[in-house]
Amino acid sequence: MIRTTQDVLPIMRKQNSGTIVNISSGLGRFGIAASSAYVSSKFAVEGLSESMSYEHEPFGIRTILIEPGVIKTSFIKSAVLAKKIPRS
């Protein structure tokens, strides 16, 4: 995502317009158990998109973040919760 954005930014700046569209998830707004890596990657997309919107707005470049709603998948079924080790 970052490399693609870096590749197109010089063109967008030169034409003083453009739109960057990033795809995240509702899980970029709150965490859930057993999905730390996924959730943290979505938090990163959220933060990057917000920061880029401020940085590139003066150049006529918009940043849009799409957060699709719940989609029925087996994502949660594959999640594994850590088990607490009993102390002896």
HTML snippet that shows the backbone in 3Dmol.js (N, CA, C, O; Angstrom):
<script src="https://3Dmol.org/build/3Dmol-min.js"></script>
<div id="view" style="width:600px;height:400px;position:relative"></div>
<script>
const pdb = `
ATOM      1  N   MET A   1       0.824  -1.179   0.000  1.00  0.00           N
ATOM      2  CA  MET A   1       0.000   0.000   0.000  1.00  0.00           C
ATOM      3  C   MET A   1       0.880   1.259   0.000  1.00  0.00           C
ATOM      4  O   MET A   1       0.621   2.206  -0.742  1.00  0.00           O
ATOM      5  N   ILE A   2       1.904   1.253   0.827  1.00  0.00           N
ATOM      6  CA  ILE A   2       2.782   2.425   0.909  1.00  0.00           C
ATOM      7  C   ILE A   2       3.572   2.600  -0.388  1.00  0.00           C
ATOM      8  O   ILE A   2       3.685   3.710  -0.908  1.00  0.00           O
ATOM      9  N   ARG A   3       4.115   1.503  -0.903  1.00  0.00           N
ATOM     10  CA  ARG A   3       4.912   1.607  -2.137  1.00  0.00           C
ATOM     11  C   ARG A   3       4.072   2.069  -3.325  1.00  0.00           C
ATOM     12  O   ARG A   3       4.524   2.881  -4.132  1.00  0.00           O
ATOM     13  N   THR A   4       2.869   1.558  -3.426  1.00  0.00           N
ATOM     14  CA  THR A   4       1.989   1.981  -4.517  1.00  0.00           C
ATOM     15  C   THR A   4       1.677   3.462  -4.394  1.00  0.00           C
ATOM     16  O   THR A   4       1.705   4.193  -5.384  1.00  0.00           O
ATOM     17  N   THR A   5       1.381   3.901  -3.190  1.00  0.00           N
ATOM     18  CA  THR A   5       1.104   5.320  -2.957  1.00  0.00           C
ATOM     19  C   THR A   5       2.317   6.168  -3.308  1.00  0.00           C
ATOM     20  O   THR A   5       2.183   7.209  -3.950  1.00  0.00           O
ATOM     21  N   GLN A   6       3.494   5.732  -2.894  1.00  0.00           N
ATOM     22  CA  GLN A   6       4.716   6.476  -3.217  1.00  0.00           C
ATOM     23  C   GLN A   6       4.945   6.565  -4.728  1.00  0.00           C
ATOM     24  O   GLN A   6       5.459   7.566  -5.226  1.00  0.00           O
ATOM     25  N   ASP A   7       4.561   5.519  -5.444  1.00  0.00           N
ATOM     26  CA  ASP A   7       4.746   5.518  -6.901  1.00  0.00           C
ATOM     27  C   ASP A   7       3.829   6.510  -7.607  1.00  0.00           C
ATOM     28  O   ASP A   7       4.232   7.126  -8.593  1.00  0.00           O
ATOM     29  N   VAL A   8       2.598   6.672  -7.115  1.00  0.00           N
ATOM     30  CA  VAL A   8       1.645   7.545  -7.807  1.00  0.00           C
ATOM     31  C   VAL A   8       1.642   8.986  -7.295  1.00  0.00           C
ATOM     32  O   VAL A   8       1.143   9.881  -7.978  1.00  0.00           O
ATOM     33  N   LEU A   9       2.191   9.218  -6.109  1.00  0.00           N
ATOM     34  CA  LEU A   9       2.155  10.576  -5.548  1.00  0.00           C
ATOM     35  C   LEU A   9       2.817  11.632  -6.433  1.00  0.00           C
ATOM     36  O   LEU A   9       2.257  12.717  -6.585  1.00  0.00           O
ATOM     37  N   PRO A  10       3.982  11.363  -7.022  1.00  0.00           N
ATOM     38  CA  PRO A  10       4.571  12.404  -7.877  1.00  0.00           C
ATOM     39  C   PRO A  10       3.657  12.803  -9.042  1.00  0.00           C
ATOM     40  O   PRO A  10       3.604  13.975  -9.414  1.00  0.00           O
ATOM     41  N   ILE A  11       2.947  11.841  -9.611  1.00  0.00           N
ATOM     42  CA  ILE A  11       2.020  12.132 -10.709  1.00  0.00           C
ATOM     43  C   ILE A  11       0.856  12.974 -10.203  1.00  0.00           C
ATOM     44  O   ILE A  11       0.474  13.964 -10.827  1.00  0.00           O
ATOM     45  N   MET A  12       0.295  12.569  -9.061  1.00  0.00           N
ATOM     46  CA  MET A  12      -0.832  13.304  -8.490  1.00  0.00           C
ATOM     47  C   MET A  12      -0.433  14.722  -8.102  1.00  0.00           C
ATOM     48  O   MET A  12      -1.197  15.664  -8.310  1.00  0.00           O
ATOM     49  N   ARG A  13       0.752  14.875  -7.544  1.00  0.00           N
ATOM     50  CA  ARG A  13       1.204  16.217  -7.157  1.00  0.00           C
ATOM     51  C   ARG A  13       1.401  17.093  -8.384  1.00  0.00           C
ATOM     52  O   ARG A  13       1.058  18.275  -8.376  1.00  0.00           O
ATOM     53  N   LYS A  14       1.951  16.510  -9.432  1.00  0.00           N
ATOM     54  CA  LYS A  14       2.197  17.266 -10.661  1.00  0.00           C
ATOM     55  C   LYS A  14       0.883  17.765 -11.266  1.00  0.00           C
ATOM     56  O   LYS A  14       0.811  18.894 -11.750  1.00  0.00           O
ATOM     57  N   GLN A  15      -0.156  16.923 -11.237  1.00  0.00           N
ATOM     58  CA  GLN A  15      -1.456  17.331 -11.789  1.00  0.00           C
ATOM     59  C   GLN A  15      -2.328  18.049 -10.768  1.00  0.00           C
ATOM     60  O   GLN A  15      -3.428  18.498 -11.090  1.00  0.00           O
ATOM     61  N   ASN A  16      -1.828  18.157  -9.521  1.00  0.00           N
ATOM     62  CA  ASN A  16      -2.526  18.841  -8.440  1.00  0.00           C
ATOM     63  C   ASN A  16      -3.921  18.251  -8.181  1.00  0.00           C
ATOM     64  O   ASN A  16      -4.864  18.972  -7.854  1.00  0.00           O
ATOM     65  N   SER A  17      -4.028  16.935  -8.333  1.00  0.00           N
ATOM     66  CA  SER A  17      -5.278  16.254  -8.033  1.00  0.00           C
ATOM     67  C   SER A  17      -5.047  14.750  -7.976  1.00  0.00           C
ATOM     68  O   SER A  17      -4.048  14.237  -8.481  1.00  0.00           O
ATOM     69  N   GLY A  18      -5.981  14.064  -7.359  1.00  0.00           N
ATOM     70  CA  GLY A  18      -5.920  12.616  -7.284  1.00  0.00           C
ATOM     71  C   GLY A  18      -6.668  12.126  -6.064  1.00  0.00           C
ATOM     72  O   GLY A  18      -6.994  12.889  -5.155  1.00  0.00           O
ATOM     73  N   THR A  19      -6.929  10.831  -6.069  1.00  0.00           N
ATOM     74  CA  THR A  19      -7.613  10.210  -4.943  1.00  0.00           C
ATOM     75  C   THR A  19      -6.918   8.909  -4.597  1.00  0.00           C
ATOM     76  O   THR A  19      -6.716   8.050  -5.456  1.00  0.00           O
ATOM     77  N   ILE A  20      -6.559   8.772  -3.341  1.00  0.00           N
ATOM     78  CA  ILE A  20      -5.976   7.533  -2.822  1.00  0.00           C
ATOM     79  C   ILE A  20      -7.091   6.816  -2.074  1.00  0.00           C
ATOM     80  O   ILE A  20      -7.733   7.405  -1.205  1.00  0.00           O
ATOM     81  N   VAL A  21      -7.325   5.556  -2.404  1.00  0.00           N
ATOM     82  CA  VAL A  21      -8.380   4.778  -1.756  1.00  0.00           C
ATOM     83  C   VAL A  21      -7.732   3.613  -1.017  1.00  0.00           C
ATOM     84  O   VAL A  21      -7.084   2.767  -1.633  1.00  0.00           O
ATOM     85  N   ASN A  22      -7.906   3.569   0.290  1.00  0.00           N
ATOM     86  CA  ASN A  22      -7.384   2.478   1.108  1.00  0.00           C
ATOM     87  C   ASN A  22      -8.540   1.665   1.671  1.00  0.00           C
ATOM     88  O   ASN A  22      -9.599   2.205   1.992  1.00  0.00           O
ATOM     89  N   ILE A  23      -8.320   0.347   1.787  1.00  0.00           N
ATOM     90  CA  ILE A  23      -9.330  -0.555   2.318  1.00  0.00           C
ATOM     91  C   ILE A  23      -8.866  -1.029   3.691  1.00  0.00           C
ATOM     92  O   ILE A  23      -7.747  -1.521   3.837  1.00  0.00           O
ATOM     93  N   SER A  24      -9.718  -0.882   4.687  1.00  0.00           N
ATOM     94  CA  SER A  24      -9.403  -1.317   6.039  1.00  0.00           C
ATOM     95  C   SER A  24     -10.481  -2.279   6.516  1.00  0.00           C
ATOM     96  O   SER A  24     -10.881  -3.182   5.781  1.00  0.00           O
ATOM     97  N   SER A  25     -10.941  -2.091   7.718  1.00  0.00           N
ATOM     98  CA  SER A  25     -11.955  -2.953   8.316  1.00  0.00           C
ATOM     99  C   SER A  25     -12.516  -2.226   9.528  1.00  0.00           C
ATOM    100  O   SER A  25     -11.874  -1.338  10.088  1.00  0.00           O
ATOM    101  N   GLY A  26     -13.707  -2.611   9.921  1.00  0.00           N
ATOM    102  CA  GLY A  26     -14.246  -2.082  11.171  1.00  0.00           C
ATOM    103  C   GLY A  26     -13.337  -2.425  12.334  1.00  0.00           C
ATOM    104  O   GLY A  26     -13.330  -1.731  13.351  1.00  0.00           O
ATOM    105  N   LEU A  27     -12.562  -3.506  12.184  1.00  0.00           N
ATOM    106  CA  LEU A  27     -11.631  -3.903  13.248  1.00  0.00           C
ATOM    107  C   LEU A  27     -10.413  -2.983  13.322  1.00  0.00           C
ATOM    108  O   LEU A  27      -9.532  -3.191  14.156  1.00  0.00           O
ATOM    109  N   GLY A  28     -10.357  -1.988  12.475  1.00  0.00           N
ATOM    110  CA  GLY A  28      -9.337  -0.960  12.604  1.00  0.00           C
ATOM    111  C   GLY A  28      -9.715   0.093  13.626  1.00  0.00           C
ATOM    112  O   GLY A  28      -8.944   1.014  13.895  1.00  0.00           O
ATOM    113  N   ARG A  29     -10.895  -0.045  14.191  1.00  0.00           N
ATOM    114  CA  ARG A  29     -11.389   0.918  15.178  1.00  0.00           C
ATOM    115  C   ARG A  29     -11.435   0.350  16.584  1.00  0.00           C
ATOM    116  O   ARG A  29     -11.450   1.107  17.554  1.00  0.00           O
ATOM    117  N   PHE A  30     -11.459  -0.970  16.710  1.00  0.00           N
ATOM    118  CA  PHE A  30     -11.484  -1.594  18.038  1.00  0.00           C
ATOM    119  C   PHE A  30     -10.858  -2.981  17.942  1.00  0.00           C
ATOM    120  O   PHE A  30     -10.896  -3.621  16.891  1.00  0.00           O
ATOM    121  N   GLY A  31     -10.294  -3.428  19.031  1.00  0.00           N
ATOM    122  CA  GLY A  31      -9.642  -4.726  19.046  1.00  0.00           C
ATOM    123  C   GLY A  31     -10.569  -5.844  19.484  1.00  0.00           C
ATOM    124  O   GLY A  31     -11.573  -5.614  20.159  1.00  0.00           O
ATOM    125  N   ILE A  32     -10.215  -7.065  19.085  1.00  0.00           N
ATOM    126  CA  ILE A  32     -10.928  -8.252  19.552  1.00  0.00           C
ATOM    127  C   ILE A  32      -9.895  -9.323  19.886  1.00  0.00           C
ATOM    128  O   ILE A  32      -8.775  -9.297  19.376  1.00  0.00           O
ATOM    129  N   ALA A  33     -10.271 -10.244  20.726  1.00  0.00           N
ATOM    130  CA  ALA A  33      -9.368 -11.323  21.115  1.00  0.00           C
ATOM    131  C   ALA A  33      -9.098 -12.241  19.928  1.00  0.00           C
ATOM    132  O   ALA A  33      -9.939 -12.401  19.044  1.00  0.00           O
ATOM    133  N   ALA A  34      -7.933 -12.829  19.926  1.00  0.00           N
ATOM    134  CA  ALA A  34      -7.510 -13.850  18.961  1.00  0.00           C
ATOM    135  C   ALA A  34      -7.253 -13.313  17.558  1.00  0.00           C
ATOM    136  O   ALA A  34      -7.118 -14.097  16.619  1.00  0.00           O
ATOM    137  N   SER A  35      -7.182 -12.009  17.397  1.00  0.00           N
ATOM    138  CA  SER A  35      -6.937 -11.438  16.075  1.00  0.00           C
ATOM    139  C   SER A  35      -5.965 -10.264  16.143  1.00  0.00           C
ATOM    140  O   SER A  35      -6.095  -9.307  15.380  1.00  0.00           O
ATOM    141  N   SER A  36      -5.009 -10.331  17.038  1.00  0.00           N
ATOM    142  CA  SER A  36      -4.123  -9.194  17.290  1.00  0.00           C
ATOM    143  C   SER A  36      -3.368  -8.727  16.051  1.00  0.00           C
ATOM    144  O   SER A  36      -3.296  -7.526  15.790  1.00  0.00           O
ATOM    145  N   ALA A  37      -2.807  -9.653  15.289  1.00  0.00           N
ATOM    146  CA  ALA A  37      -2.031  -9.266  14.110  1.00  0.00           C
ATOM    147  C   ALA A  37      -2.926  -8.587  13.073  1.00  0.00           C
ATOM    148  O   ALA A  37      -2.571  -7.545  12.521  1.00  0.00           O
ATOM    149  N   TYR A  38      -4.080  -9.182  12.817  1.00  0.00           N
ATOM    150  CA  TYR A  38      -5.009  -8.612  11.840  1.00  0.00           C
ATOM    151  C   TYR A  38      -5.488  -7.230  12.285  1.00  0.00           C
ATOM    152  O   TYR A  38      -5.464  -6.275  11.509  1.00  0.00           O
ATOM    153  N   VAL A  39      -5.917  -7.139  13.524  1.00  0.00           N
ATOM    154  CA  VAL A  39      -6.446  -5.875  14.047  1.00  0.00           C
ATOM    155  C   VAL A  39      -5.372  -4.792  14.020  1.00  0.00           C
ATOM    156  O   VAL A  39      -5.649  -3.659  13.628  1.00  0.00           O
ATOM    157  N   SER A  40      -4.157  -5.125  14.431  1.00  0.00           N
ATOM    158  CA  SER A  40      -3.098  -4.106  14.450  1.00  0.00           C
ATOM    159  C   SER A  40      -2.762  -3.631  13.042  1.00  0.00           C
ATOM    160  O   SER A  40      -2.432  -2.460  12.854  1.00  0.00           O
ATOM    161  N   SER A  41      -2.838  -4.516  12.049  1.00  0.00           N
ATOM    162  CA  SER A  41      -2.579  -4.086  10.671  1.00  0.00           C
ATOM    163  C   SER A  41      -3.664  -3.121  10.202  1.00  0.00           C
ATOM    164  O   SER A  41      -3.380  -2.182   9.458  1.00  0.00           O
ATOM    165  N   LYS A  42      -4.893  -3.343  10.630  1.00  0.00           N
ATOM    166  CA  LYS A  42      -5.985  -2.445  10.242  1.00  0.00           C
ATOM    167  C   LYS A  42      -5.897  -1.114  10.972  1.00  0.00           C
ATOM    168  O   LYS A  42      -6.223  -0.076  10.395  1.00  0.00           O
ATOM    169  N   PHE A  43      -5.461  -1.121  12.235  1.00  0.00           N
ATOM    170  CA  PHE A  43      -5.205   0.132  12.951  1.00  0.00           C
ATOM    171  C   PHE A  43      -4.149   0.949  12.193  1.00  0.00           C
ATOM    172  O   PHE A  43      -4.260   2.170  12.082  1.00  0.00           O
ATOM    173  N   ALA A  44      -3.134   0.265  11.680  1.00  0.00           N
ATOM    174  CA  ALA A  44      -2.072   0.941  10.932  1.00  0.00           C
ATOM    175  C   ALA A  44      -2.616   1.588   9.661  1.00  0.00           C
ATOM    176  O   ALA A  44      -2.246   2.715   9.330  1.00  0.00           O
ATOM    177  N   VAL A  45      -3.483   0.889   8.956  1.00  0.00           N
ATOM    178  CA  VAL A  45      -4.089   1.443   7.744  1.00  0.00           C
ATOM    179  C   VAL A  45      -4.906   2.683   8.088  1.00  0.00           C
ATOM    180  O   VAL A  45      -4.871   3.674   7.358  1.00  0.00           O
ATOM    181  N   GLU A  46      -5.632   2.630   9.184  1.00  0.00           N
ATOM    182  CA  GLU A  46      -6.436   3.773   9.629  1.00  0.00           C
ATOM    183  C   GLU A  46      -5.541   4.989   9.904  1.00  0.00           C
ATOM    184  O   GLU A  46      -5.801   6.087   9.411  1.00  0.00           O
ATOM    185  N   GLY A  47      -4.487   4.778  10.694  1.00  0.00           N
ATOM    186  CA  GLY A  47      -3.596   5.880  11.043  1.00  0.00           C
ATOM    187  C   GLY A  47      -2.862   6.444   9.845  1.00  0.00           C
ATOM    188  O   GLY A  47      -2.728   7.660   9.707  1.00  0.00           O
ATOM    189  N   LEU A  48      -2.387   5.567   8.980  1.00  0.00           N
ATOM    190  CA  LEU A  48      -1.688   6.009   7.769  1.00  0.00           C
ATOM    191  C   LEU A  48      -2.622   6.825   6.884  1.00  0.00           C
ATOM    192  O   LEU A  48      -2.241   7.882   6.380  1.00  0.00           O
ATOM    193  N   SER A  49      -3.827   6.341   6.698  1.00  0.00           N
ATOM    194  CA  SER A  49      -4.780   7.044   5.834  1.00  0.00           C
ATOM    195  C   SER A  49      -5.120   8.424   6.375  1.00  0.00           C
ATOM    196  O   SER A  49      -5.172   9.396   5.621  1.00  0.00           O
ATOM    197  N   GLU A  50      -5.351   8.511   7.685  1.00  0.00           N
ATOM    198  CA  GLU A  50      -5.671   9.814   8.282  1.00  0.00           C
ATOM    199  C   GLU A  50      -4.498  10.781   8.146  1.00  0.00           C
ATOM    200  O   GLU A  50      -4.683  11.946   7.793  1.00  0.00           O
ATOM    201  N   SER A  51      -3.298  10.294   8.426  1.00  0.00           N
ATOM    202  CA  SER A  51      -2.122  11.154   8.321  1.00  0.00           C
ATOM    203  C   SER A  51      -1.889  11.610   6.885  1.00  0.00           C
ATOM    204  O   SER A  51      -1.583  12.777   6.639  1.00  0.00           O
ATOM    205  N   MET A  52      -2.035  10.690   5.946  1.00  0.00           N
ATOM    206  CA  MET A  52      -1.836  11.049   4.536  1.00  0.00           C
ATOM    207  C   MET A  52      -2.868  12.072   4.074  1.00  0.00           C
ATOM    208  O   MET A  52      -2.561  12.934   3.252  1.00  0.00           O
ATOM    209  N   SER A  53      -4.081  11.983   4.594  1.00  0.00           N
ATOM    210  CA  SER A  53      -5.099  12.946   4.170  1.00  0.00           C
ATOM    211  C   SER A  53      -4.687  14.363   4.539  1.00  0.00           C
ATOM    212  O   SER A  53      -4.913  15.297   3.770  1.00  0.00           O
ATOM    213  N   TYR A  54      -4.082  14.529   5.716  1.00  0.00           N
ATOM    214  CA  TYR A  54      -3.611  15.856   6.128  1.00  0.00           C
ATOM    215  C   TYR A  54      -2.405  16.302   5.300  1.00  0.00           C
ATOM    216  O   TYR A  54      -2.299  17.468   4.919  1.00  0.00           O
ATOM    217  N   GLU A  55      -1.510  15.373   5.029  1.00  0.00           N
ATOM    218  CA  GLU A  55      -0.278  15.715   4.306  1.00  0.00           C
ATOM    219  C   GLU A  55      -0.526  16.076   2.840  1.00  0.00           C
ATOM    220  O   GLU A  55       0.137  16.960   2.298  1.00  0.00           O
ATOM    221  N   HIS A  56      -1.473  15.401   2.203  1.00  0.00           N
ATOM    222  CA  HIS A  56      -1.629  15.550   0.757  1.00  0.00           C
ATOM    223  C   HIS A  56      -2.770  16.467   0.340  1.00  0.00           C
ATOM    224  O   HIS A  56      -2.883  16.827  -0.832  1.00  0.00           O
ATOM    225  N   GLU A  57      -3.620  16.849   1.297  1.00  0.00           N
ATOM    226  CA  GLU A  57      -4.721  17.749   0.983  1.00  0.00           C
ATOM    227  C   GLU A  57      -4.263  19.056   0.328  1.00  0.00           C
ATOM    228  O   GLU A  57      -4.915  19.519  -0.608  1.00  0.00           O
ATOM    229  N   PRO A  58      -3.155  19.670   0.793  1.00  0.00           N
ATOM    230  CA  PRO A  58      -2.712  20.916   0.156  1.00  0.00           C
ATOM    231  C   PRO A  58      -2.325  20.740  -1.323  1.00  0.00           C
ATOM    232  O   PRO A  58      -2.226  21.724  -2.056  1.00  0.00           O
ATOM    233  N   PHE A  59      -2.110  19.505  -1.755  1.00  0.00           N
ATOM    234  CA  PHE A  59      -1.735  19.227  -3.144  1.00  0.00           C
ATOM    235  C   PHE A  59      -2.945  18.796  -3.983  1.00  0.00           C
ATOM    236  O   PHE A  59      -2.789  18.342  -5.116  1.00  0.00           O
ATOM    237  N   GLY A  60      -4.149  18.940  -3.422  1.00  0.00           N
ATOM    238  CA  GLY A  60      -5.355  18.575  -4.157  1.00  0.00           C
ATOM    239  C   GLY A  60      -5.606  17.074  -4.203  1.00  0.00           C
ATOM    240  O   GLY A  60      -6.375  16.591  -5.034  1.00  0.00           O
ATOM    241  N   ILE A  61      -4.947  16.332  -3.296  1.00  0.00           N
ATOM    242  CA  ILE A  61      -5.062  14.873  -3.286  1.00  0.00           C
ATOM    243  C   ILE A  61      -5.926  14.460  -2.101  1.00  0.00           C
ATOM    244  O   ILE A  61      -5.646  14.821  -0.958  1.00  0.00           O
ATOM    245  N   ARG A  62      -6.981  13.698  -2.389  1.00  0.00           N
ATOM    246  CA  ARG A  62      -7.869  13.206  -1.338  1.00  0.00           C
ATOM    247  C   ARG A  62      -7.462  11.791  -0.947  1.00  0.00           C
ATOM    248  O   ARG A  62      -6.961  11.027  -1.772  1.00  0.00           O
ATOM    249  N   THR A  63      -7.681  11.455   0.307  1.00  0.00           N
ATOM    250  CA  THR A  63      -7.478  10.083   0.776  1.00  0.00           C
ATOM    251  C   THR A  63      -8.799   9.577   1.318  1.00  0.00           C
ATOM    252  O   THR A  63      -9.401  10.192   2.198  1.00  0.00           O
ATOM    253  N   ILE A  64      -9.244   8.454   0.787  1.00  0.00           N
ATOM    254  CA  ILE A  64     -10.508   7.854   1.195  1.00  0.00           C
ATOM    255  C   ILE A  64     -10.203   6.519   1.866  1.00  0.00           C
ATOM    256  O   ILE A  64      -9.375   5.748   1.381  1.00  0.00           O
ATOM    257  N   LEU A  65     -10.869   6.254   2.970  1.00  0.00           N
ATOM    258  CA  LEU A  65     -10.716   4.988   3.681  1.00  0.00           C
ATOM    259  C   LEU A  65     -12.047   4.255   3.656  1.00  0.00           C
ATOM    260  O   LEU A  65     -13.067   4.787   4.094  1.00  0.00           O
ATOM    261  N   ILE A  66     -12.031   3.045   3.146  1.00  0.00           N
ATOM    262  CA  ILE A  66     -13.237   2.218   3.091  1.00  0.00           C
ATOM    263  C   ILE A  66     -13.135   1.155   4.174  1.00  0.00           C
ATOM    264  O   ILE A  66     -12.139   0.438   4.275  1.00  0.00           O
ATOM    265  N   GLU A  67     -14.181   1.070   4.977  1.00  0.00           N
ATOM    266  CA  GLU A  67     -14.259   0.059   6.040  1.00  0.00           C
ATOM    267  C   GLU A  67     -15.484  -0.810   5.780  1.00  0.00           C
ATOM    268  O   GLU A  67     -16.579  -0.495   6.246  1.00  0.00           O
ATOM    269  N   PRO A  68     -15.306  -1.903   5.038  1.00  0.00           N
ATOM    270  CA  PRO A  68     -16.462  -2.759   4.745  1.00  0.00           C
ATOM    271  C   PRO A  68     -17.119  -3.263   6.030  1.00  0.00           C
ATOM    272  O   PRO A  68     -16.456  -3.439   7.053  1.00  0.00           O
ATOM    273  N   GLY A  69     -18.400  -3.487   5.962  1.00  0.00           N
ATOM    274  CA  GLY A  69     -19.138  -4.013   7.103  1.00  0.00           C
ATOM    275  C   GLY A  69     -18.859  -5.493   7.297  1.00  0.00           C
ATOM    276  O   GLY A  69     -17.966  -6.062   6.668  1.00  0.00           O
ATOM    277  N   VAL A  70     -19.622  -6.094   8.159  1.00  0.00           N
ATOM    278  CA  VAL A  70     -19.455  -7.512   8.468  1.00  0.00           C
ATOM    279  C   VAL A  70     -19.793  -8.346   7.238  1.00  0.00           C
ATOM    280  O   VAL A  70     -20.820  -8.143   6.591  1.00  0.00           O
ATOM    281  N   ILE A  71     -18.923  -9.270   6.938  1.00  0.00           N
ATOM    282  CA  ILE A  71     -19.117 -10.185   5.823  1.00  0.00           C
ATOM    283  C   ILE A  71     -19.005 -11.598   6.384  1.00  0.00           C
ATOM    284  O   ILE A  71     -18.076 -11.901   7.132  1.00  0.00           O
ATOM    285  N   LYS A  72     -19.935 -12.447   6.029  1.00  0.00           N
ATOM    286  CA  LYS A  72     -19.950 -13.811   6.561  1.00  0.00           C
ATOM    287  C   LYS A  72     -18.780 -14.607   5.958  1.00  0.00           C
ATOM    288  O   LYS A  72     -18.768 -14.930   4.770  1.00  0.00           O
ATOM    289  N   THR A  73     -17.805 -14.908   6.815  1.00  0.00           N
ATOM    290  CA  THR A  73     -16.648 -15.711   6.429  1.00  0.00           C
ATOM    291  C   THR A  73     -16.315 -16.656   7.580  1.00  0.00           C
ATOM    292  O   THR A  73     -16.995 -16.660   8.607  1.00  0.00           O
ATOM    293  N   SER A  74     -15.282 -17.443   7.405  1.00  0.00           N
ATOM    294  CA  SER A  74     -14.834 -18.337   8.481  1.00  0.00           C
ATOM    295  C   SER A  74     -13.684 -17.708   9.273  1.00  0.00           C
ATOM    296  O   SER A  74     -12.945 -18.409   9.963  1.00  0.00           O
ATOM    297  N   PHE A  75     -13.539 -16.397   9.173  1.00  0.00           N
ATOM    298  CA  PHE A  75     -12.446 -15.675   9.826  1.00  0.00           C
ATOM    299  C   PHE A  75     -12.393 -15.970  11.326  1.00  0.00           C
ATOM    300  O   PHE A  75     -11.335 -16.324  11.847  1.00  0.00           O
ATOM    301  N   ILE A  76     -13.502 -15.830  12.012  1.00  0.00           N
ATOM    302  CA  ILE A  76     -13.532 -16.033  13.467  1.00  0.00           C
ATOM    303  C   ILE A  76     -13.313 -17.498  13.819  1.00  0.00           C
ATOM    304  O   ILE A  76     -12.699 -17.800  14.842  1.00  0.00           O
ATOM    305  N   LYS A  77     -13.800 -18.403  12.997  1.00  0.00           N
ATOM    306  CA  LYS A  77     -13.619 -19.832  13.277  1.00  0.00           C
ATOM    307  C   LYS A  77     -12.141 -20.222  13.303  1.00  0.00           C
ATOM    308  O   LYS A  77     -11.754 -21.152  14.009  1.00  0.00           O
ATOM    309  N   SER A  78     -11.320 -19.511  12.533  1.00  0.00           N
ATOM    310  CA  SER A  78      -9.899 -19.849  12.487  1.00  0.00           C
ATOM    311  C   SER A  78      -9.099 -19.186  13.603  1.00  0.00           C
ATOM    312  O   SER A  78      -7.910 -19.467  13.760  1.00  0.00           O
ATOM    313  N   ALA A  79      -9.731 -18.314  14.376  1.00  0.00           N
ATOM    314  CA  ALA A  79      -9.039 -17.634  15.473  1.00  0.00           C
ATOM    315  C   ALA A  79      -8.775 -18.612  16.615  1.00  0.00           C
ATOM    316  O   ALA A  79      -9.585 -19.493  16.903  1.00  0.00           O
ATOM    317  N   VAL A  80      -7.630 -18.434  17.251  1.00  0.00           N
ATOM    318  CA  VAL A  80      -7.257 -19.309  18.369  1.00  0.00           C
ATOM    319  C   VAL A  80      -6.931 -18.439  19.580  1.00  0.00           C
ATOM    320  O   VAL A  80      -6.062 -17.569  19.521  1.00  0.00           O
ATOM    321  N   LEU A  81      -7.632 -18.686  20.661  1.00  0.00           N
ATOM    322  CA  LEU A  81      -7.348 -17.978  21.907  1.00  0.00           C
ATOM    323  C   LEU A  81      -6.244 -18.704  22.665  1.00  0.00           C
ATOM    324  O   LEU A  81      -6.210 -19.933  22.703  1.00  0.00           O
ATOM    325  N   ALA A  82      -5.359 -17.947  23.258  1.00  0.00           N
ATOM    326  CA  ALA A  82      -4.306 -18.537  24.075  1.00  0.00           C
ATOM    327  C   ALA A  82      -4.918 -19.124  25.347  1.00  0.00           C
ATOM    328  O   ALA A  82      -5.882 -18.585  25.891  1.00  0.00           O
ATOM    329  N   LYS A  83      -4.355 -20.215  25.803  1.00  0.00           N
ATOM    330  CA  LYS A  83      -4.840 -20.817  27.019  1.00  0.00           C
ATOM    331  C   LYS A  83      -3.901 -20.472  28.160  1.00  0.00           C
ATOM    332  O   LYS A  83      -2.680 -20.521  28.015  1.00  0.00           O
ATOM    333  N   LYS A  84      -4.483 -20.127  29.289  1.00  0.00           N
ATOM    334  CA  LYS A  84      -3.709 -19.766  30.461  1.00  0.00           C
ATOM    335  C   LYS A  84      -3.112 -21.032  31.063  1.00  0.00           C
ATOM    336  O   LYS A  84      -3.794 -22.041  31.244  1.00  0.00           O
ATOM    337  N   ILE A  85      -1.836 -20.950  31.366  1.00  0.00           N
ATOM    338  CA  ILE A  85      -1.146 -22.088  31.973  1.00  0.00           C
ATOM    339  C   ILE A  85      -1.416 -22.075  33.471  1.00  0.00           C
ATOM    340  O   ILE A  85      -1.148 -21.080  34.145  1.00  0.00           O
ATOM    341  N   PRO A  86      -1.944 -23.174  33.993  1.00  0.00           N
ATOM    342  CA  PRO A  86      -2.204 -23.212  35.441  1.00  0.00           C
ATOM    343  C   PRO A  86      -0.892 -23.191  36.227  1.00  0.00           C
ATOM    344  O   PRO A  86       0.081 -23.852  35.866  1.00  0.00           O
ATOM    345  N   ARG A  87      -0.895 -22.430  37.289  1.00  0.00           N
ATOM    346  CA  ARG A  87       0.307 -22.370  38.153  1.00  0.00           C
ATOM    347  C   ARG A  87       0.228 -23.489  39.180  1.00  0.00           C
ATOM    348  O   ARG A  87      -0.828 -23.775  39.744  1.00  0.00           O
ATOM    349  N   SER A  88       1.366 -24.104  39.400  1.00  0.00           N
ATOM    350  CA  SER A  88       1.363 -25.193  40.374  1.00  0.00           C
ATOM    351  C   SER A  88       1.810 -24.734  41.742  1.00  0.00           C
ATOM    352  O   SER A  88       1.863 -25.534  42.675  1.00  0.00           O
TER     353      SER A  88
END
`;
const viewer = $3Dmol.createViewer("view");
viewer.addModel(pdb, "pdb");
viewer.setStyle({}, {cartoon: {color: "spectrum"}});
viewer.zoomTo();
viewer.render();
</script>
